[in-house]
Amino acid sequence: NIVIPKQAQENFSTIEKTLYEYVETLATSPNDRISPIPLSLKNYLDAHQTHLATIRQYLMQVDTLNWGNPYDVTTIDIGTPIPGFLSISRFSAILMLDSLDHHLQGQDKIALMNLQNLSKVSQSLKKRPTTISHFVALHIERELAGLIRKLDDLPKNWQNQVSLLAPSDQERLFQSFRVELAVIANTLIAFNWEESGVLLVIDSEPIYNFFGYFQKPYYRLVALDILQTQNRSLEQLKTQDFCTFNSDEYANHPDLQPAWWNFFYDIWFTYQWLGFARFKLEWELTEKVQKIKTVARQQGQFPDEIAGIEQSMCDESRWVYEVNDQGKASIHLDGIPPAIRERDARSEDEVPLAYNF
């Protein structure tokens, strides 16, 4: 077991805001510029190198990380305490900063060890059955991918050492969606609506008031309808290709509609699923960026063309690589899938699918 001294925990609170802002900016900026590490963060790293080295070596020695499941997925509801993994998110930010710091010092072996450990942490989170663990893993991986885009001189086999996308990821994600359905259903069934003082009353619709008199049996029927309909939705979603996905067509599919009396139904899995799908494009960008850097390093400059650089996992998309008159290179994705483009319009913190060298 690794014990972090209490004083070290207290010291962290003094740099937490600066740390998150720095790592977030580093991960999302679409260029090679690396701002100097703030002095407060640098001092923190220097003061805790012994602890970081101990943790680094421990993580390198273990094959898998098991966070445990302190709950029963068959009875879990909205009142069940579920880990939020805030401490893991904090720890991951420190590891990323430490990785960058060692890279800037020319200690790429240690930097790569941190990257490997971060990928191990994210993969372990994706083995858990709750959506929150998958969201935390995605957050870690997006920032990790952003950091990798900034690095130079990575070894040839770096992709084998830093594994973020696994074939089992989607199935595990859908398993977490099913657990989320169980949370909703169990909450509707077990919640004591009379004691809570919550009433199903909406003045504008008399039919809502009618159901309000029969809350307990009504919510049980709602829970059953949600489970049946949303499970059909998930099975349908599993067959979809995000590159050609039509959100409106999917949402209006006749087989995926709730019962007319179910006023709690909402298909929310698509937004989350598209978020994970989008990361595949972000990772594809990361691989392209590293390929461009490798070729430029070998040739001493950015070449006018790089074979295969335009290829994308989506048939209707292509990566556009350009070199300007000053010899500076850039790459961006042309033909972003419609569903991803629609999702981006609803979010303000998406990583640009473009990069300037």
N, C-alpha and C positions, 0 to 999 in steps of 0.2 A: 504493500500500500504506500502511496505517496501522500505525504501530509504537507499542505501549504501553510506556513506559519500565519497566525492571525494578523500579525503586523503587515505581512505581505498582502493579505486580503484588503486591509484598510488602506494601504498605499495605492492599491489599484483604483480605488474610487476617485483618487485625485487626478488620474489620467484617463479615466474611462471615456469621457465625452470626446476628448482630443483623439484618442485611439480610434474610436468608431468613425469619426469624421475623416481621419486620415486614410484609414483602410478603405472606406467606402469611396472616397475620391480616387484613390489609387486604382481600385478595381473597375470603376465605371468610366474613367477618362479614356477617350478613344485615340490615344496617342502614346508615344514612347516617353513622354516627359515624366520624370520622377521628382517630386518635390522633396527637399531635404527633410529628413525625419526630425520632427520637433524635438527640442532639447529635453523636454520633460519625458517624452517617450524613450529617447535614447538613454537618459539617466536611469529610467526604470529597467530597461533591458540590461544595462550594465550591472545594476544592483542585484539582479535575479538570474544571472547567467548560470549559477550553480544549480538552482532549482530547475531551470529550463533544460539544462543538460541532462539532469536526472530523469525528467519526464521524457525527453527525447529518446534516451536509451531504452527506457522501459517500453515505450510504444513500439520501437523497432524490434523488440524481442518477442512481443506477443503477436499471434497470428490474427486473432479476432478480439473485438471488444464487446462485452455483453453488459448492457445497462440494466437488464432485468425488467420484468413487467409486474409492478406492484398493484395489480388489479386483475379482475376477471373480465375478459372481453364479452362474456355472455350476460353480465349484469351491469356493465359500465353505463353510466348515464351522465348527464350534464353536471351533476354534483360530485362525481368521482374525481378526487385529486389526481391530476396527470402531470408528470414532469414537463416543465416548459423548456428545459435545457438551456436556460439563460447562462449558466456557468460554462457550458460547452461552447456557446457562442462567444463568450468573453475569451475563453482559452484559445479558441481558433483564431481570433483576431490577434492575440499576442503571438501565436505561432507564425502567422503570416508576416507580422512586423519583424519578428526575429529572423525569418527566412530572408526577407528583403535586406535587413541589416547585414547579415552574413554575406549575401550576394554582393552588396556594395563594397564589402571588404575583401572580395575575391575568394571567400570561403564557400565555394559553390557546393562542396560535398555536404556540409551541414545544412545549407539552404535546401538542397534536394531532399535530405532526410526529413526536414520539416514538411515539405510538400507531400512526401509519402505518408507521413503520419496524419496529415490533414485529410488525405483521401481515405485513409483507414477509418478515421472518425466518421466521415460522411457516409461511408458504406455501412458502418455499424448502425448508424441511425436509421438508414433505409431498411434495415431488417426488422425494425420495430413495427407494430401494427397500427400506430396512430398517425393521423395526418400531420400533427404538429411536429413529430420527429422528421417526417419527410420535408416539411417546409424549412426546418432548421438546416437539414442536410443540403437542400437546394441553395439556401442563403450562403452556406459555407462554400459550396462548389462554385457558385457564381463569382464570389470574391476571389477564390483560389484561381479560377480561370483568368480573371482579370490580372492577377499578380503574375501568372505565367506569361501572359502576353507582354509584360514589361521586361521580362528577364532575357538576358543574352547568354550565349555559350552553354545552353543546356546540352547534356549528353545525347547521343543519337537515339538511345533507347528510353528516353525520358517518358514516353507515352506508356511504356510497359510498367514503369515504376510508379507513375501517378495515374491510377485508374479511377475515373469518375463515372463513366457510363458503362453499366453492366447489362447483359441481356435480360436479367431478372428484375430490373428496376421497375418496369411498367407493371408487371404482375404484382409486385409488392405494393406499388402505389395504389392499385385497384383494391388490394386487400385492405389497405388503410381506409379507403373510401367506404368499404363495406362495414368496417368497424364504426366509422362515423355515422352510418345509417343506423347501426345498432344503438349508438348513443342517443340519437334522436328518438328512435322508437321506444327504447326503454324509459326515456324521460317522459314521453307522452303517456305511457302506460302507468308508470309508477308515481308520477307527480300528484300530490294531493291538491287538486285545484280549489276545493271548497275552503280548506284551511289557508291556502295561500292568499285568498281574496282576489285572485285573478278571475275575471269573468269574460266569457266570449260574447261581448255585446257590441255591436256596431249599429248605431241608430239608423243609418241610411238604408240598411238592408234588413227587412223583417225576417228573412230566412235565417240570418246569422243569429238573431235573437232567439229564434226557435231552437236552434242547436244549443244555445247557451243553457237551456234548461236540462239538457242531457249530456253534460260535459264528459263524465267518465266513460260511458260507452262510446260516445262520439270520438273521443281522443284515441280510444283503442282501435276503432275502425280507421281513423286517420293514420295511425302507426302502421297498421297492416297494409293500407293502400300505398303509403310511402315506401315501405320495404319492397313490395311487389313491383311497383312502377319504377322506382329508382334502380332496382337490380336489373330490370330490363334495360334501363337507360345505360347502365354500366356495361352490360354485355354488348349493346349496340356500339358504345363508345370504343370498346376494345378493338373493334374491327375497323375503326376509322384511321385514315392517314391524315395527319395534321397538315400536310402539304396541300391537300385538296379539300380540307374539311370546310363544310358550309354550316355555320352556327345556326342560322335561321331555319334551314331545312331540317337540321337535327332536332332543334327545340320544338318544331311543329310536327314532328313525325307522329302519325296517328296512334301508333302502338306505345308511345311514351307519354301519353296524356293522363293526368290523374282523374279520379272520379269527380263528377261535377260538384259533389258536396265537400270535397277536400280543399279547404281554403288555406292550407299551410304548405302547399307543394311548391317547390322551386328547384329547377335543375341548376345547381351551382358547381357540379363537378367539372363542367367543361372549362370554366375559367382557370381552375387549378391545373387541370390536365394540360391545357395549352401553355401554362407557365412552365411546366416541366418539359413540354415539347420544345418550347422556345430555347431552353438551355442547350438543346442539341445543336441548334444553329450557333449559339454563342461558343460552344465547344468547337464546332467546325471552324469558326472564325479564329479561335485560339490556335488550332492546328495549322491553319493557313498562315497566320502571323509568324509562327515559329519556322515554318517551311521557308517563307520569304527571308527571314533573318539568316537561316542556315545557308541558303543559296547566295545571298549578298555577302556573307562572311567569306564564303569560298571564292567568290569572284572579285571581291574587293569593292563592289558597288552593286546597286540595285539593277538587275538586268531588265531589259525592255520587256521580256516575256519569260514566263515560267510555265513549263509544260504541266497541264492538268490543274493549274491553280484555279481555273474557272468552275470546276465541277462542284456541284452541291448535292446533298442528299435529296433535295426536292427537284424534280425534273423541270419545273417551270421557273426555277431560280438559277442564277449563276453569279459567281463572284467576279467582280470587275477589278482587275489589277492594273494600276497606271503608274507611270513615272513621269514627273513633270520636267520642265527645262532645267531646273536646278538640281536634278538628280534625286529628288525626294519621292518616295513611293507611298502609295495609298491603296487600300482595298475596301470594297463595300459590296453588300449583297444587293443585287438587282432582282426584282421580282419576288419581294418578300411575300410569303403565303398570305392570302387574304385574311384568314382567321387570326394569324399572328398580328397582322397590321391592325385589325379591328381591336384586338386585345391591347396593343400598344397605345391606342388612342384613349383607352380608359385608365392607363397607368402612367405615372410621371417619373418612375425610377428605373425604366428599362435601359439595359446596356445597349448603346448603339451597335448595330450590326455593320460596323465600319471601323477602320483603323488607319491612322496616319503615322508614318515612320519619320 
